[in-house]
C-alpha cells in the first residue's frame, strides 16, 4: 500500500512543483533552488564552523551546494521531472521508506551561509519531507562565515551568530539590528544567559503558535519577520501568555499591536509634527467633526510630585492652565509618584476604568505603560512626554528647544568677556546635540571667535572647577521646565559670574506646558487629532516658538542692546524668517553637515548626533554615564539601539 501512496504523493508534489515554477517565472524570480557555489566564492569567506548535527528549519533550506540536480526541483524543492523518470523512481522509493516503519533516518548534509541552508547531500530527502509539511530536518551543517563588513545583512548575521551561541535556534531571524539582544531581554534573560533545552523547547512552542497566528493575520505580506512581530507583541504582553491564550485571544492581541507591526515594516515609523494640528474643512473629516466630543476626562500621570520635582511642578502648572482654559469641558484627575512600571500599568488601567478619555504621562519612563494601555484600549488618547518613539497607538510630545538655545547663545556671545563660554548639557539624547549646536551658532553669530567648553552633567567631573580653571565667566546650564522657575534664576539658563563668584542670571529657555496642553486637548475637541496620517505613522508633536510652547525669559538686568537683539531674534524665529541652522555648518571634523542652501529636516535635527565646530568636548559613550543617568539614555539616547537591553527594562 505504501508504494501506491508514495506514487500518489509524487504526483501531488510534481503538480505543486510545476505550479511553483510557473509562479516564479511569472514574477520574474529564479525558478530553481539557489546554488551556493554560484553565490559565494569560498576565498571570500572568513572561515568555516562545523555545527555538527542540528535540526534545520525546512523553510530556511533555499538551495543546493552545487549546480548538479538543480533543474530537477522548483525553488520550493518540489519535483519537476516526469513521474516515469529515474529521478521520480528514487524519489518514490524514499517516500515509501518515509511511510514505512523504518522512515528516513540519514541526516542530510548542508552548508549554511547568512542564515540560509544549501544542501550538499539529500536533496530528494528534503523534497520528500517538505512535501509532507515537515518543519525541521536533521542535518550535519558547515557554517560559512562571511567576511565582516558594514553591509547590513552581514552585521545582522553576526548578531545572529552571537545569539545562536546562547539559544541554539535558527528559527529566529530579524531585519533590525539589536533585535536579538532585545528578545533575550524581553524573555527575562540576562545578556549572556545560555538557554537550556527546556527553555529552547518552551520558546519554540510559543513562537510557533505566534508565528501561525501572525501568518493567518496576513503577516507574510509584510516586510517583517515573525520574530520581529513577536518583539513588538512582547512590548505589551508577557511571553507566558502564548501558552494560556485561546486562539481568538491571541488573534485579538496581535490585532491590537498590528499598527505598530506595520510601522516596523515601513522602516521610518515616526512622523514629526512641527505645528499644532488644525482640522480640515469638509471632506473626510466632516463625519468626525459632527461627532466631536463635548467633554473629556483627562488623567495626568507623573513619576514624582510637585513638591520635590521642578519637572513635575512645571507640568502640574500646565495642568492648572488647562483646567482654567477649558473650564467644565474637562474633568481632570492626577496620579503622582508613579515610579515603577507595575504601578504605571495599574494606574493607567485604573484611569481607564474610571472613564478616562485621555491619558497624559509627563515622563519618558512611563512610555512602556503608555504603550500597553494604548494597545488594549484603541479609542483612548495617550500622550507621553518624550521624543522619537515609534508607536502608532499614542502620541509623544516635546519641543524645539534649540530655537530658544540659539537666542541664549547669542546673548552669551554678547555678554562673555572672553571667547570661551561654559555649557552644561544633561543627557546624550535626541534633541540635545541640536540645542548645543544652536547655542554655539548663536554665540558665533555675535562673536565669530566664540567657543563652547562642554560638560555633561550625566558624567563624572565638576563643571564649576573646569570653567573656573579656564576663566569662563558666562555659563549655560539646564533649560527651565517653566517660566516661573527661570525667573527664580537658580541654576537655570545662562548666567554671568562676577570675579567674586556672584551669579547674575541673563536668560533662560523655558517651556509653557499649559499652552501645549491647551492646544493638544483643543485638537481632540475639534477633531484635528483624528486627521488621517500618511502611512499611519506614529506622531511626535515637536512644536516651537511660533506655537507659544517654548519661550525665552530675559533678565531685567540684561543690557538694553542685548535685550533688543534677543527680541529681534525671537520674532524672526516666530515669523519663520530665521532658521538657526540655515547656514553652512561644519562639524568638529570639518565635514559639511549643512550647505546653507538645503535646510535640515526636522528628522535630521531631532536625530543630530554630531557637534559643530567651535564646541570643545564630545558626546559621551554609554559606559561613561553615571548609573542614575543610564535609564533615560536607554529610552531616548542617540545610540539607544546599540545599548544591550536589560532583562527588566522597557523594550523599545
Secondary structure as GFF3:
##gff-version 3
##sequence-region A 1 652
A	DSSP	alpha_helix	2	26	.	.	.	ID=ss1
A	DSSP	beta_strand	34	35	.	.	.	ID=ss2
A	DSSP	alpha_helix	36	39	.	.	.	ID=ss3
A	DSSP	three_ten_helix	42	44	.	.	.	ID=ss4
A	DSSP	beta_strand	45	57	.	.	.	ID=ss5
A	DSSP	three_ten_helix	58	60	.	.	.	ID=ss6
A	DSSP	beta_strand	61	64	.	.	.	ID=ss7
A	DSSP	three_ten_helix	70	72	.	.	.	ID=ss8
A	DSSP	alpha_helix	86	99	.	.	.	ID=ss9
A	DSSP	beta_strand	108	113	.	.	.	ID=ss10
A	DSSP	beta_strand	116	121	.	.	.	ID=ss11
A	DSSP	alpha_helix	123	131	.	.	.	ID=ss12
A	DSSP	beta_strand	136	146	.	.	.	ID=ss13
A	DSSP	alpha_helix	152	167	.	.	.	ID=ss14
A	DSSP	alpha_helix	179	186	.	.	.	ID=ss15
A	DSSP	alpha_helix	197	216	.	.	.	ID=ss16
A	DSSP	three_ten_helix	219	221	.	.	.	ID=ss17
A	DSSP	alpha_helix	226	233	.	.	.	ID=ss18
A	DSSP	alpha_helix	241	244	.	.	.	ID=ss19
A	DSSP	alpha_helix	247	256	.	.	.	ID=ss20
A	DSSP	alpha_helix	258	266	.	.	.	ID=ss21
A	DSSP	beta_strand	270	273	.	.	.	ID=ss22
A	DSSP	three_ten_helix	283	285	.	.	.	ID=ss23
A	DSSP	alpha_helix	286	290	.	.	.	ID=ss24
A	DSSP	beta_strand	296	301	.	.	.	ID=ss25
A	DSSP	alpha_helix	310	326	.	.	.	ID=ss26
A	DSSP	three_ten_helix	327	329	.	.	.	ID=ss27
A	DSSP	beta_strand	330	335	.	.	.	ID=ss28
A	DSSP	alpha_helix	341	353	.	.	.	ID=ss29
A	DSSP	beta_strand	358	361	.	.	.	ID=ss30
A	DSSP	three_ten_helix	364	366	.	.	.	ID=ss31
A	DSSP	alpha_helix	367	376	.	.	.	ID=ss32
A	DSSP	beta_strand	381	384	.	.	.	ID=ss33
A	DSSP	beta_strand	395	399	.	.	.	ID=ss34
A	DSSP	alpha_helix	401	415	.	.	.	ID=ss35
A	DSSP	beta_strand	420	425	.	.	.	ID=ss36
A	DSSP	alpha_helix	432	446	.	.	.	ID=ss37
A	DSSP	beta_strand	451	456	.	.	.	ID=ss38
A	DSSP	alpha_helix	463	469	.	.	.	ID=ss39
A	DSSP	beta_strand	474	476	.	.	.	ID=ss40
A	DSSP	alpha_helix	483	488	.	.	.	ID=ss41
A	DSSP	beta_strand	494	497	.	.	.	ID=ss42
A	DSSP	beta_strand	503	511	.	.	.	ID=ss43
A	DSSP	alpha_helix	513	526	.	.	.	ID=ss44
A	DSSP	three_ten_helix	528	530	.	.	.	ID=ss45
A	DSSP	three_ten_helix	534	536	.	.	.	ID=ss46
A	DSSP	beta_strand	538	543	.	.	.	ID=ss47
A	DSSP	three_ten_helix	545	547	.	.	.	ID=ss48
A	DSSP	beta_strand	550	554	.	.	.	ID=ss49
A	DSSP	alpha_helix	560	574	.	.	.	ID=ss50
A	DSSP	beta_strand	584	586	.	.	.	ID=ss51
A	DSSP	beta_strand	592	595	.	.	.	ID=ss52
A	DSSP	alpha_helix	602	606	.	.	.	ID=ss53
A	DSSP	beta_strand	615	616	.	.	.	ID=ss54
A	DSSP	three_ten_helix	622	624	.	.	.	ID=ss55
A	DSSP	three_ten_helix	627	629	.	.	.	ID=ss56
A	DSSP	alpha_helix	630	636	.	.	.	ID=ss57
A	DSSP	three_ten_helix	640	642	.	.	.	ID=ss58
###
